[in-house]
């Protein structure tokens, strides 16, 4: 099993523990590949919901640049909802972004 496959298994398990029973493996893979090698770096692979700078980075780099969103209120609401739904102490970036996509009804 490759390191990437191990990470994908970890993400799927994390989503299931977060209450997401049906995981779109293709979409999850697209999110992971879009983040590149950062998924293997401990600090870069996590999202902190208590750090406003981090949440601004999620909004700017993922929601605005990748998804083309412009509605700040909708982006803030989606981020807040995912922070509430994904209550793990260490929120994995791939899982967080996947949950954002699901919350917003978007795809990559």
C-alpha positions as CSV (number, residue, x, y, z in Angstrom):
1,X,0.0,0.0,0.0
2,X,1.4,3.4,-1.0
3,X,1.7,6.3,1.4
4,X,-1.0,8.1,-0.5
5,X,-3.3,5.1,-0.2
6,X,-2.6,5.0,3.6
7,X,-3.5,8.7,3.9
8,X,-6.8,8.1,1.9
9,X,-7.7,5.2,4.2
10,X,-7.0,7.6,7.2
11,X,-9.2,10.3,5.7
12,X,-12.1,7.9,5.0
13,X,-11.9,6.6,8.5
14,X,-11.9,10.1,9.9
15,X,-14.9,11.1,7.8
16,X,-16.8,8.0,9.1
17,X,-15.9,8.9,12.7
18,X,-17.2,12.4,12.0
19,X,-20.6,10.9,11.0
20,X,-20.2,10.9,7.2
21,X,-21.3,7.4,6.3
22,X,-21.3,7.9,2.5
23,X,-17.9,9.1,1.3
24,X,-17.3,10.1,-2.3
25,X,-13.9,8.5,-2.8
26,X,-13.3,10.3,-6.1
27,X,-14.0,13.7,-4.6
28,X,-11.9,12.9,-1.5
29,X,-9.0,11.9,-3.8
30,X,-9.3,15.2,-5.8
31,X,-9.1,17.2,-2.6
32,X,-6.0,15.3,-1.4
33,X,-4.2,15.5,-4.8
34,X,-5.1,19.2,-5.0
35,X,-3.2,19.8,-1.7
36,X,-0.1,18.1,-3.0
37,X,2.7,17.1,-0.7
38,X,1.4,19.2,2.1
39,X,-0.8,16.3,3.2
40,X,2.3,14.6,4.5
41,X,3.5,17.5,6.7
42,X,2.0,17.5,10.2
43,X,1.4,21.2,10.6
44,X,0.2,21.9,7.0
45,X,-2.1,18.9,7.0
46,X,-4.2,20.3,9.9
47,X,-6.8,23.1,10.2
48,X,-7.2,25.0,13.5
49,X,-10.7,26.5,14.0
50,X,-9.4,28.6,16.8
51,X,-6.9,30.4,14.7
52,X,-8.5,33.2,12.6
53,X,-5.4,33.5,10.4
54,X,-5.8,29.8,9.5
55,X,-9.5,30.2,8.7
56,X,-8.8,33.3,6.6
57,X,-6.2,31.1,4.7
58,X,-8.8,28.4,4.1
59,X,-11.2,31.1,2.8
60,X,-8.6,32.8,0.5
61,X,-6.8,29.7,-0.8
62,X,-9.5,27.1,-1.0
63,X,-12.9,28.8,-1.2
64,X,-11.9,31.8,-3.2
65,X,-9.0,30.6,-5.4
66,X,-10.0,27.0,-5.9
67,X,-13.8,27.3,-5.9
68,X,-14.2,30.8,-7.1
69,X,-16.5,31.9,-4.3
70,X,-17.0,35.6,-3.6
71,X,-19.8,35.6,-1.0
72,X,-17.9,36.3,2.3
73,X,-21.0,35.6,4.4
74,X,-21.6,32.2,2.8
75,X,-17.9,31.3,3.1
76,X,-17.8,32.3,6.8
77,X,-21.1,30.3,7.5
78,X,-19.7,27.2,5.8
79,X,-16.4,27.3,7.7
80,X,-18.2,27.8,11.0
81,X,-20.6,25.0,10.2
82,X,-17.7,22.6,9.4
83,X,-15.8,23.6,12.5
84,X,-19.0,22.8,14.5
85,X,-19.6,19.5,12.7
86,X,-16.0,18.3,12.7
87,X,-15.3,18.4,16.4
88,X,-12.1,16.4,16.3
89,X,-9.2,17.9,18.3
90,X,-6.9,17.6,15.2
91,X,-8.9,18.5,12.1
92,X,-7.3,17.1,9.0
93,X,-7.2,19.6,6.1
94,X,-8.3,17.1,3.5
95,X,-11.3,16.1,5.6
96,X,-12.1,19.7,6.4
97,X,-12.0,20.7,2.7
98,X,-14.1,17.7,1.7
99,X,-16.7,18.6,4.4
100,X,-16.7,22.2,3.1
101,X,-17.4,20.9,-0.4
102,X,-20.3,18.8,0.9
103,X,-21.7,21.7,3.0
104,X,-21.6,24.0,0.0
105,X,-22.8,21.4,-2.6
106,X,-19.7,22.0,-4.7
107,X,-17.2,19.7,-6.4
108,X,-13.7,19.9,-7.7
